[in-house]
Amino acid sequence: MRPVVRRMALWCLGLVWLTGWLTACGQGAGEDQAESRPVLHYFTWSDYVGPEIIREFERREQVKVVIDTFSSNEELLAKLQSGATGYDVAVPSDFMVAIMIQQGLLSELDQAALSNTMQLEPHLQTLPFDPERRYSVPYLWGTVGIGYDSAVISTPPDSWSILWDMRYKGRISMLNDQREVFGAVLRSMGQSMNSVDPQVIESAKDRLLHQKPLVKTYTSDHYDQLLASGEVVLAHGWGGPVARAMADRPSIRYVVPKEGATIWADCLVVLKTAPQKHLAMRFINYLMEPAVAARTSERLRFASASRLARELVDVSTRDNPAVYPPLDQLARLEWMRDVGNGIRLYDRAWTELKMQ
């Protein structure tokens, strides 16, 4: 090899080595930087997480979001009561917010950091479980009613009594949720779904025992699929899953019975033990951005608590009563409340119903 060529080759080899070394350092620095990003721990319902929405927040804030899920309010509470710490933001339902406040599990919110929570739907601005919204922000809301197949049930039902109709034996599903199941039968009896009268609850249990032979299944997870497939023609449930069933089976309809039903709200809260309280406030504010909230509402088919988000969702979503209940229904809706020691009456009655 001639000297000039040899020097050039050595120079190129050195350049390649230097470039590789710098690249490796850069990658290492990037990895270190990624590992040092703040981490937000989000504890939410199993189907509530939109991956693209989470990624967008991570990019915007240069953070990492770690998600853990639960399938019921009772599971959420049990995990926290067992000593689980490290969660920043959680999504309990209305009555569970009240319980968590009583047990000292929640931090007060920094209202100054939550500008996107100022445009709530009017009926969600003062809530019975947290009247001043010191601890919670309503996130998603809706009703519990009856999904039905209009191809089979041509006359729209208007009463809970249809769930006791012998013609539909084996084609009825009920939620696997003791408070909601008892809530439906109590309202059908003209009682409050929050009754703690032992005789009233016993009567409700008797009515449910009479209904049980008609029920195909008690499920809170896949009744939308049962409706869409035609396996059931009547489903007691939350409006969102019924709305999702409509997409697969256009004959599906939804009704809130005339006797009244549940209005519910899942809420964003910051836990007392949250390691990242300031980041948690920014995350809640982000989820309540009208455009972000509208995307969540569209995906889940649950109503957003944001009044501005309602204006951004597709008209077919906004006009679907299973998603956004007509305002004239609000008067006959009731919030589920913490019934204190009265829950033992429901626990016992539910156990007896399930065992027979």
C-alpha positions in Angstrom: 0.0 0.0 0.0 1.4 3.4 -0.9 2.1 5.8 2.1 -0.6 8.3 1.1 -3.2 5.7 0.5 -2.2 4.0 3.8 -2.5 7.2 5.7 -5.9 7.9 4.2 -7.1 4.4 5.1 -5.9 4.8 8.7 -7.6 8.2 8.9 -10.9 6.7 7.6 -10.6 3.8 10.0 -10.1 6.2 12.9 -13.0 8.3 11.7 -15.3 5.2 11.6 -14.1 4.2 15.1 -14.7 7.7 16.5 -18.2 7.9 14.8 -19.1 4.6 16.4 -17.9 5.6 19.8 -19.8 8.9 19.7 -22.9 7.1 18.5 -22.6 4.6 21.3 -22.2 7.4 23.8 -25.2 9.1 22.4 -27.3 6.0 22.6 -26.2 5.4 26.2 -26.9 9.0 27.1 -30.4 8.6 25.4 -31.0 5.5 27.4 -29.9 7.1 30.6 -32.1 10.1 29.9 -35.1 7.9 29.2 -34.5 6.0 32.4 -34.3 9.3 34.3 -37.6 10.6 33.0 -40.3 11.2 35.7 -42.7 8.3 36.0 -46.5 8.7 36.5 -48.4 5.7 37.8 -52.0 5.6 36.5 -54.5 3.2 38.1 -57.6 2.9 36.0 -60.3 0.7 34.6 -59.2 -2.1 32.3 -60.7 -0.6 29.1 -60.1 3.1 29.7 -56.6 3.5 28.4 -56.2 4.9 24.9 -52.5 4.1 24.0 -52.2 7.0 21.6 -53.5 9.5 24.2 -50.9 8.2 26.7 -48.1 8.4 24.2 -49.0 11.9 23.4 -48.8 13.0 27.0 -45.5 11.2 27.4 -44.0 13.1 24.4 -45.4 16.4 25.6 -44.2 16.1 29.1 -41.1 14.0 28.5 -42.3 11.5 31.1 -43.2 7.8 31.3 -46.7 6.6 32.2 -47.0 3.2 33.9 -50.5 1.8 33.8 -52.1 -0.7 36.2 -55.8 -1.7 35.9 -58.7 -2.8 38.1 -62.1 -4.3 37.2 -64.2 -3.0 40.0 -64.3 -0.2 42.6 -64.0 -2.8 45.3 -60.8 -4.1 43.7 -59.4 -0.6 43.6 -60.2 0.0 47.3 -58.9 -3.4 48.4 -55.5 -2.8 46.7 -55.1 0.5 48.3 -56.2 -0.7 51.7 -53.7 -3.6 51.5 -50.9 -1.0 51.5 -50.2 -0.6 47.8 -48.5 2.8 47.2 -46.8 4.5 44.3 -50.0 5.3 42.4 -50.5 8.9 41.4 -53.8 9.1 39.6 -56.8 6.8 40.0 -60.3 6.6 38.5 -62.9 5.6 41.2 -66.6 5.9 40.6 -68.8 8.4 42.4 -69.7 6.5 45.6 -66.2 5.2 45.9 -64.8 8.7 45.9 -66.9 9.4 49.0 -65.4 6.3 50.7 -61.9 7.2 49.7 -62.3 10.7 51.1 -63.6 9.3 54.4 -60.6 7.0 54.6 -58.1 9.7 53.9 -56.8 8.2 50.7 -57.1 11.3 48.5 -55.1 14.5 48.1 -56.9 17.8 47.7 -56.6 19.0 44.1 -54.8 22.1 43.0 -57.6 23.9 41.2 -55.2 26.5 39.7 -53.5 23.7 37.8 -56.8 22.4 36.4 -58.0 25.0 33.9 -59.7 22.4 31.7 -62.0 21.3 34.5 -63.8 24.7 34.5 -66.1 23.8 31.6 -68.0 20.8 33.1 -71.6 19.9 32.1 -74.0 21.9 34.4 -75.4 18.8 36.2 -71.8 17.7 37.1 -70.6 20.9 38.7 -71.9 20.1 42.1 -71.8 16.4 43.0 -73.3 14.7 46.2 -70.1 12.7 46.9 -67.7 15.7 46.6 -69.8 18.9 46.5 -66.9 21.4 46.2 -64.9 19.1 44.0 -62.0 19.4 46.4 -60.8 15.8 45.7 -62.2 14.7 42.4 -62.9 15.7 38.8 -65.8 14.0 37.0 -64.2 12.4 33.9 -66.8 10.1 32.2 -70.5 9.7 33.0 -73.6 8.0 31.9 -76.6 5.9 32.9 -77.6 2.4 33.6 -80.6 1.1 31.6 -81.7 -1.7 29.3 -80.2 -2.6 26.0 -82.7 -4.5 23.8 -83.0 -5.9 20.3 -85.8 -4.1 18.5 -85.9 -6.8 15.8 -87.2 -9.1 18.5 -88.9 -6.7 20.9 -90.8 -4.4 18.5 -92.6 -2.3 21.2 -89.9 -0.2 23.0 -89.9 -1.2 26.6 -90.3 1.6 29.1 -90.2 -0.3 32.4 -87.8 -2.5 34.4 -90.7 -5.0 34.5 -89.7 -6.4 31.0 -86.7 -8.1 32.7 -89.3 -10.3 34.4 -91.1 -11.2 31.2 -91.3 -15.0 30.7 -91.2 -14.7 26.9 -87.5 -13.8 27.1 -86.4 -16.6 29.4 -82.7 -17.4 28.9 -82.2 -14.4 26.8 -81.7 -11.8 29.6 -78.4 -10.7 31.1 -77.9 -8.7 34.3 -74.9 -6.9 35.5 -72.6 -8.8 37.9 -72.8 -5.9 40.3 -74.8 -6.1 43.5 -75.6 -2.4 43.9 -76.7 -2.0 40.3 -78.8 -5.2 40.3 -80.5 -4.2 43.5 -80.7 -0.6 42.3 -82.8 -1.7 39.3 -85.2 -3.8 41.3 -85.5 -1.2 44.0 -86.4 1.5 41.5 -88.9 -0.9 39.9 -90.5 -1.1 43.4 -90.7 2.7 43.7 -87.8 2.7 46.3 -84.5 4.5 46.4 -81.6 2.5 45.1 -79.8 3.6 48.3 -82.3 2.1 50.7 -81.0 0.6 53.9 -84.4 -0.7 55.1 -83.9 -4.4 55.8 -87.4 -5.3 54.8 -87.2 -3.4 51.5 -83.9 -5.1 50.6 -85.4 -8.5 51.5 -88.3 -7.9 49.3 -86.0 -6.8 46.5 -84.0 -10.1 46.9 -87.3 -12.1 46.7 -88.1 -10.4 43.4 -84.6 -11.1 42.1 -84.9 -14.8 43.1 -88.2 -14.9 41.1 -86.3 -13.4 38.1 -83.2 -15.6 38.3 -84.5 -18.6 36.2 -85.0 -16.1 33.3 -81.4 -14.8 33.5 -78.9 -16.3 31.1 -75.9 -14.7 32.9 -74.8 -12.1 35.4 -71.9 -10.3 33.7 -70.4 -6.8 33.7 -67.8 -7.5 31.0 -69.2 -8.8 27.7 -73.0 -8.2 27.6 -72.3 -5.9 24.6 -71.0 -9.0 22.7 -74.0 -11.1 23.9 -76.4 -8.4 22.5 -74.5 -8.0 19.3 -74.4 -11.8 18.7 -78.1 -12.2 19.5 -77.5 -14.5 22.5 -79.5 -12.1 24.6 -82.2 -9.7 23.6 -82.3 -7.8 26.9 -79.3 -6.6 28.8 -79.2 -4.6 32.0 -76.1 -2.5 31.7 -74.2 0.7 31.3 -75.1 2.6 28.2 -71.6 2.7 26.7 -71.2 -1.0 26.0 -74.8 -1.0 24.6 -73.7 1.8 22.2 -70.8 -0.3 21.1 -73.1 -3.3 20.4 -75.2 -1.0 18.2 -72.3 -0.7 15.8 -72.3 -4.5 15.2 -76.1 -5.0 15.4 -78.0 -1.9 14.2 -81.3 -3.2 15.7 -80.0 -2.7 19.2 -81.7 0.1 21.2 -81.3 1.6 24.7 -83.8 2.8 27.2 -83.8 4.3 30.7 -86.9 2.9 32.4 -89.6 5.3 33.5 -89.2 4.2 37.2 -85.7 5.8 37.2 -82.1 4.4 37.1 -78.5 5.1 38.0 -76.5 8.1 36.9 -72.8 7.5 37.4 -69.5 9.3 37.0 -66.0 7.9 37.0 -63.7 10.5 38.5 -60.0 11.5 38.3 -58.3 11.7 41.7 -54.8 12.1 43.1 -53.9 9.7 45.8 -52.6 10.9 49.1 -49.4 8.8 48.7 -48.8 10.0 45.1 -45.0 10.5 44.5 -45.7 12.9 41.5 -48.5 15.2 42.7 -47.7 18.1 40.4 -47.3 15.8 37.4 -50.6 14.1 38.4 -52.4 17.5 38.2 -51.0 18.1 34.7 -52.1 14.6 33.6 -55.7 15.2 34.8 -55.7 18.6 33.1 -54.5 16.9 29.9 -57.2 14.2 30.0 -59.8 17.0 30.4 -58.6 18.9 27.3 -61.7 19.1 25.1 -60.1 17.5 22.1 -58.5 14.7 24.2 -61.7 14.1 26.2 -63.7 14.0 22.9 -61.4 11.3 21.6 -61.9 9.3 24.8 -65.7 9.7 24.6 -65.7 8.5 21.0 -63.6 5.4 21.7 -65.4 4.3 24.8 -68.9 5.5 23.9 -69.2 7.1 27.4 -70.2 10.7 27.8 -67.4 13.1 28.7 -67.9 15.4 31.7 -66.5 18.2 29.6 -69.2 20.4 28.0 -66.7 21.5 25.3 -65.9 17.9 24.5 -69.6 17.1 23.8 -69.5 19.8 21.1 -66.5 18.0 19.4 -67.7 14.4 19.3 -69.4 13.1 16.2 -73.1 13.9 15.9 -73.9 10.2 15.9 -72.2 9.9 19.3 -73.7 13.1 20.7 -77.2 12.1 19.7 -77.0 8.5 20.9 -79.1 8.3 24.1 -77.0 5.4 25.3 -73.9 7.7 25.3 -75.3 11.2 26.0 -78.6 10.9 27.9 -81.3 13.4 26.9 -81.4 16.2 29.5 -85.1 15.5 30.2 -84.0 12.1 31.7 -81.9 13.7 34.4 -84.9 14.2 36.8 -85.5 10.5 37.1 -81.8 9.5 37.6 -80.3 8.8 41.0 -76.7 8.8 42.2 -75.5 5.7 44.0 -74.3 6.6 47.5 -72.1 5.0 50.1 -74.7 3.3 52.4 -72.3 2.8 55.3 -73.0 -0.3 57.4 -76.1 -0.9 55.2 -73.7 -2.5 52.7 -73.8 -5.7 54.9 -77.5 -6.0 54.0 -76.7 -5.9 50.3 -73.7 -8.3 50.7 -75.9 -10.9 52.4 -78.8 -10.6 50.0 -76.5 -10.8 47.0 -74.8 -13.9 48.4 -78.1 -15.5 49.0 -79.2 -14.7 45.4 -76.1 -16.1 43.8 -76.1 -19.3 45.9 -79.7 -20.3 45.0 
